[in-house]
Amino acid sequence: MAIPLADLKIGQRVTYLIGTRNGMSAIVTSMRKSPLSLKNTHIITLTFDDDSLPPHLKTQELISYNSLVEGCEIEF
């Protein structure tokens, strides 16, 4: 399920839905427009809450194409 980019905010909690970290809670820590793209492409950085993860696995970037984000869902 895709989330409109406008619905995500810095500091918002999401559930990651891809791979071995599927179902893990994360926080949106940054959102920026891709510097190499002329189209509506953004990079969203998530930081996981799990302290058992090593530092290099604490963050994950998702790519938003055409203002839609896939791979996570908003926690309510």
C-alpha positions as a Markdown table, in Angstrom:
| # | Residue | x | y | z |
|---|---|---|---|---|
| 1 | Met | 0.0 | 0.0 | 0.0 |
| 2 | Ala | 1.4 | 3.4 | -1.0 |
| 3 | Ile | 1.4 | 6.4 | 1.3 |
| 4 | Pro | 1.2 | 9.9 | -0.1 |
| 5 | Leu | 4.4 | 11.7 | 0.7 |
| 6 | Ala | 2.4 | 14.7 | 2.1 |
| 7 | Asp | 1.1 | 12.4 | 4.9 |
| 8 | Leu | 4.6 | 11.7 | 6.3 |
| 9 | Lys | 6.3 | 14.1 | 8.7 |
| 10 | Ile | 9.7 | 14.2 | 10.4 |
| 11 | Gly | 9.4 | 12.4 | 13.8 |
| 12 | Gln | 6.4 | 10.3 | 12.7 |
| 13 | Arg | 6.3 | 6.6 | 13.6 |
| 14 | Val | 6.0 | 4.1 | 10.8 |
| 15 | Thr | 6.1 | 0.3 | 10.5 |
| 16 | Tyr | 8.7 | -1.0 | 8.0 |
| 17 | Leu | 7.3 | -3.6 | 5.6 |
| 18 | Ile | 10.3 | -5.0 | 3.7 |
| 19 | Gly | 12.7 | -7.9 | 4.2 |
| 20 | Thr | 14.1 | -9.1 | 7.5 |
| 21 | Arg | 13.0 | -5.9 | 9.3 |
| 22 | Asn | 9.4 | -6.4 | 8.2 |
| 23 | Gly | 7.1 | -5.2 | 11.0 |
| 24 | Met | 9.7 | -3.2 | 12.9 |
| 25 | Ser | 8.8 | 0.2 | 14.2 |
| 26 | Ala | 10.9 | 3.2 | 12.9 |
| 27 | Ile | 10.8 | 7.0 | 13.0 |
| 28 | Val | 11.0 | 9.2 | 9.9 |
| 29 | Thr | 14.3 | 11.2 | 10.6 |
| 30 | Ser | 14.7 | 13.0 | 7.3 |
| 31 | Met | 13.0 | 13.7 | 4.0 |
| 32 | Arg | 14.8 | 15.3 | 1.0 |
| 33 | Lys | 14.4 | 15.8 | -2.7 |
| 34 | Ser | 16.8 | 13.6 | -4.7 |
| 35 | Pro | 19.5 | 15.8 | -6.1 |
| 36 | Leu | 20.0 | 13.6 | -9.2 |
| 37 | Ser | 16.4 | 13.6 | -10.3 |
| 38 | Leu | 14.4 | 16.0 | -12.3 |
| 39 | Lys | 11.2 | 14.3 | -11.5 |
| 40 | Asn | 9.3 | 14.2 | -8.2 |
| 41 | Thr | 11.7 | 11.8 | -6.4 |
| 42 | His | 12.4 | 12.1 | -2.7 |
| 43 | Ile | 14.5 | 10.1 | -0.2 |
| 44 | Ile | 13.0 | 9.3 | 3.2 |
| 45 | Thr | 15.3 | 8.1 | 6.0 |
| 46 | Leu | 13.9 | 5.8 | 8.7 |
| 47 | Thr | 15.7 | 5.1 | 12.0 |
| 48 | Phe | 14.7 | 1.9 | 13.8 |
| 49 | Asp | 14.0 | 1.8 | 17.5 |
| 50 | Asp | 15.6 | -1.6 | 18.1 |
| 51 | Asp | 18.8 | -1.2 | 20.2 |
| 52 | Ser | 19.9 | -4.7 | 19.3 |
| 53 | Leu | 20.7 | -3.5 | 15.7 |
| 54 | Pro | 24.3 | -2.6 | 15.0 |
| 55 | Pro | 24.8 | 1.1 | 14.0 |
| 56 | His | 25.1 | 0.4 | 10.3 |
| 57 | Leu | 21.6 | -1.3 | 10.3 |
| 58 | Lys | 19.8 | 1.4 | 12.4 |
| 59 | Thr | 18.8 | 3.5 | 9.4 |
| 60 | Gln | 17.1 | 2.6 | 6.1 |
| 61 | Glu | 16.3 | 4.9 | 3.2 |
| 62 | Leu | 13.1 | 4.6 | 1.1 |
| 63 | Ile | 12.6 | 6.2 | -2.3 |
| 64 | Ser | 9.4 | 8.1 | -3.1 |
| 65 | Tyr | 8.4 | 8.3 | -6.7 |
| 66 | Asn | 5.6 | 10.6 | -7.9 |
| 67 | Ser | 4.9 | 11.6 | -4.2 |
| 68 | Leu | 4.1 | 8.0 | -3.2 |
| 69 | Val | 6.0 | 6.1 | -0.5 |
| 70 | Glu | 6.0 | 2.3 | -0.5 |
| 71 | Gly | 7.6 | -0.1 | 2.0 |
| 72 | Cys | 6.1 | 1.4 | 5.2 |
| 73 | Glu | 2.8 | 2.2 | 6.8 |
| 74 | Ile | 1.9 | 4.9 | 9.3 |
| 75 | Glu | 1.4 | 3.8 | 12.9 |
| 76 | Phe | -1.7 | 5.2 | 14.6 |
